[in-house]
């Protein structure tokens, strides 16, 4: 591979599979939609860094995070970097039921997502955006914790120390974007976040970290800062029900729900859209521009990255709006914790805990 080539993870990883140079890295199916990646733990007696960490090291070298002879070898960090990149990428989805982690040569299986929206249609143009630094509706079982198992000892902690978003990224836009200035600033990664208890705003903040914002009960459990560095994502905690005026029955119900939201959700804005990843046991539902349903619940699966707003689609709709060819595109995202949403039978003002999220770059404003 030519040094300095700027391949994205998907392209790079497919090239490594095809090369055949890494033992255990292979296609899982004939259609080449899934692949195996060797996943031996460094604590195993037969672990050999030269062989078992080779792929993870190669990714670190390719990303400029490790240079032979200059940096101290750190196979644990190499593995964490690639794992984080895979988990954060919308091009891949782990297939846990195919994983084999208790055998002599353990491996994980990932599926390459075939997203039609990522295919470049004819005539589409490419742009490079450079970033700058007692309620009758309420049922107890509606917020019971999911019984899903952890896919790693602490996936939240691992995600917190993932590599930051690349400073320059290419996105696909179907039309010129010279209309953006001064209406839209794609380098603006701030979000306006409101937390609501039964329709009443209890917290309103504007996030400022490029790494996004955790919404959770309590605080993110930190550790291993020496190895990974501090978590720079902003933390937004749910206010205590005791701090707001609520009937005793509602406060009790809310406390039961909050105890399942300790690990929360992570939201962030990237050049190609707004994303979320759910870590908490409590169920989380949402509505927004890319939601599958408008009249029935949309559930966020645990530890899976979801795109909530697609920047190219938004920009195209906004240009049409400015040219008088359509209405203002939607950009508000709503999260509902513990209760199904959207729910045509129950208004949002009666939901226990909700969050409204607006990416500031998408807000129409007068300059």
N, C-alpha and C positions, 0 to 999 in steps of 0.2 A: 504493500500500500504506500502510495506516495506520501512522504512526510509533509504535514501541513494541510492535507486534504480536509475539507470541512464537511464531513458526513455527519448526519444525525444518527442517533443511537440505532434506529431501525436499520438504516443502510449499513452501518458499521457492523452490527451483529450478524446480519444476514451474510455479509462478506466473510466473517469469521467462520460461520457454519459451513459455508461453501468451500472454504480453504482446506478443511480437514486437518488442520494443524493442531487442534486441541482435542485430546482424547476425551470422549464422553459428550462432547458438544455435537449434537446431530439432530436431524429432522425426526419428529415423532410420528409423522404420517406422510403418506405418499403425496398428498396434495400440498405439502409444505406450508401448512397453516399453523403448525405447532412444532416446537422444538424442545429438546432436552438440554439442560445446562448443568454440568457437574456441580455438586454442592456438598463437598466433604468438609466436615468441621475440623478446624485446626487442632482440636483436642484429641482426635483419633490417633491411635498408635501408629497406623500406617500412613499418616498424613505426610506428604512430601511437597514442600513449598514450590519447588521448581515445576512440578507437574500440576498439583491441585490448585495452585493460585495463579497459574499462567494466564488464564483468560482475564481474571480480575486485574492482574498486573498490567496486561496489555491495554485495558480500558483506562487505567490510571495514567499510563504513558501517553496514550493518544490524546487524553484531555489535558496533558501538561501538568498533572498532579504528582508525577513521580519521574525522576531522572536518575538513571543508573549512575552510581558513583558520586552522586551529589546528595541524594536523599536517603534516609534510613528506610530499609525495607519494612513495610507494614501491611502484611497480607490481610489482617482483619479490616483495616481501613479500606483497602482495595475492594474487598468483597462488599463492604457496606456501601461504597460509592456506586457500584454497579447495581446492587439491589435497590438502592434508592432511585436511581435513574430508571430502572425497569418499573418500579411501583408508581413513579410520578408520571411516566410517559403514558399518553393515551393510545399509543400504538400497541401496547402489550397488556395482556390480562393473564394472571397466574391461573393455572388449572390444578387446584389442590388435590382433587381426586386422582390425578395421575402421578402426583409426586411419589417418589420412593426415597425416603430419607433414612430408613433403618436397614439398608442393605450395605454390602461391602463397598460398593461404588455408588453412593447416593446421588440423586439428581432431582431437580425440579423441572416442571413442564410449564411453558408459557405459550399462550396463543397470540398470534399476530392478528390484531384487530383489522378487519376489512371494512373500513369506514368510507362509504361512498363520498362523503363530504370532503375527504382529503384528496380525491382524484381531481386532477386539473382538467377542466373542460376546455374545449377548443376556444381560442380567442381570449382566454383568461390571461391577465397580466400579473406579473410578480413585482412586489414592492419590498424594500427593506426598510424596516422601522428601527431606528437606533434609540435605545432606551437611555434615560438619564437617571445618575444617582438620585257539694250538695246540688250541684248542677245536674239536671236530668240527662244531659247529653253525655256526661262524663262517666266512663267505665274504667274500673281499676286495671283491667287487663289490657287496655289500650296502650299503656306504656310499660308493659312488662319487658324486661331485658331480653334481647335475642340470645339464643343458646349457641351462637356461633363460636367456634373455638378460635383461639389466637393462632395466627399463622407464624408467629415468631415470639420469643420471650417478651419483647416490648416493641411492637411495630411503631408505636407513637414516638418513642425515643429515637428510633432509627430514622424515622421520617424527619424529625426535627432538625437533624444534622445533615440532611441531604445537601447536595450541591445547590447553590443559588441559581435562579433563572439566568440563562445566558444574556449578556448585555446587548447582543444584536441577534435578531431572529427574523427569518423571512416568513411572511404570511401571504396567503393567496387572496387577492381581492378582485372581483369581477369587473371593476370599473375604476376610472381614475379617482384619486383621492385628494385632488387639489382643493376640494371644498372644505377639507378638514380644518384648516386654519381660518378663523380662530375658534370655530365651534367645538372641535374635538381634539384632545391632546392624548395620543396613545401612550405617551411616556408617563402618564399619570396613573400610578398604581394604588391610589388611595380609594377607600371605600367608605361610604356612609352607612353605619350599622345601627339599627334601633332594635332594642329588646322590648318586647311587649308581654305583659301579664294580663290575660283576659282583655285584650284590646287596648290597654293603657300603657303608654310608653314609660318604662322605668329606667332605661339607659339609652343615651344617644351619643355616639362617638364617631369621629372620622379617623380611620386607621391611616398610618403613615409609613409602615414598614413595607419594603418591597417583597419581603418574605411572607406577607399576608397576616392573617389574624386568626387566633384560636378563640372560639366561643365555647366556654366550658364551665363546669361547676368546680370552684376552687382554683387551683393553679396547675400548670403542666408539671408533671413529675420530672425533675431534672436529674442529671447524673452524667458522669463521664465527660464533663466539660473540658477536662484537660486534653482528652483525645479528640473530641469532635468540635470543641468550641461552644460558646453560649448559643442558646436558642434566641434568634432575633425576631421571630414572629411575635407580633403584638398579642397580648392576652386580654381577653374581655370575659369577665366572670359574671355569672348570673347573680343578681342581687338576692339577698336573703328574703324569703317571703315575709319575715318579721319586720323588715324595713319598709314594707308597703302595706297599705290598708286593704286587708283581705278578710273575708269571713273565716272563722276558724276551720270550717270543713274544707275550704279551698286551700288554705295555708297547709293543712295536713296533706292534702292530695298533691300539692306542688312539691312539698318536701320529699314525698315518696318518689316523685318523678325525678327530681334533681339528683337523687343519690345514684341514678343510672346514667348521669351525664357528666361524670367526673372527667372523662377523657375527651369529651366534646367533639367538635368538628374543626377542621382547618380550611379556611377560605383564602384564596389568593387571586390576584389579577396578573395575567401574563399577556404578552402582545397579541396572542391569538384568541383570548377569551378569559372568562371567569371560571374558576375551578373550585371544587370542594372535595374533601376526603373526610369520611366519618370514622372516628375512632371509638366513640362511646358505645356502651352496650344498649342504651335506650334507643328505640327506633326514632328515625328522623325522616320527615316527609317534606316535599318542596313543590313550589310552582315557580314558573319563570319562562323566559323566551324559548328555551329548548326542552321544556317539560313534555313528556309524551302525552299526558292527559290534562285536560282543563276542567273536567267534571268528575274525576275520580282520583284517588290517591296516587302520588308518585313517591316511591320509597327509595331512599339512598342506601345501597348495600354497604355493609361494613368493610372498611379498608379497601375500597375501590374508588378510584378517581373519576369524578363526573364533571363534564363540562356543562355549566349552567347558562352561559351566554357565549355565542360565537362572534368574534370581532368582525371578520369579513362579511358575514351575513348582516350584522347590525349596520356596518358602514354602507353596504349596498342599499339597505332599506332607508337609511338616513339620507343618502343622496337622492333617492327617489322622492322622499318627503320634501326635501329642499327644492326640488324641481317641480313640485306640485303634482307628483304622480302617485302619492300614497300618504298614508297617515304616519304619525310619529311612531317609530318602532319601539317595542317594549324593551325595557332594560331593568325593571325592578324584579328582584328575586325574594321569595318568601320561604322561610323555613318554619316547620312546625315540629316541636319536640314532643314525642310520646303519643301523639294523637294523629290519626289519619287526616291527610290534607292533600289536595282540596277535598272538601266534604260538602256536597250540595245540600245536605240536611242540617248542617250546623254552621252558622256564620263564624267568620274568623274572630270576631270580638268575644266569642265564648270559648275559644281555645285557651288552654292554660298558659302555654309558653310559646311565643313565636319570635322570629327575628325577620326584619326587613333589611335587605342589603341592596345598595345602589352603587355601582362603580362610577366614580366621579367623572371619568373620561366620557361617559355616555350621556351625562346630563346636559340638556339643552340650557345654555346660559347666555345672557347678553354680555357682550364685551364692549 
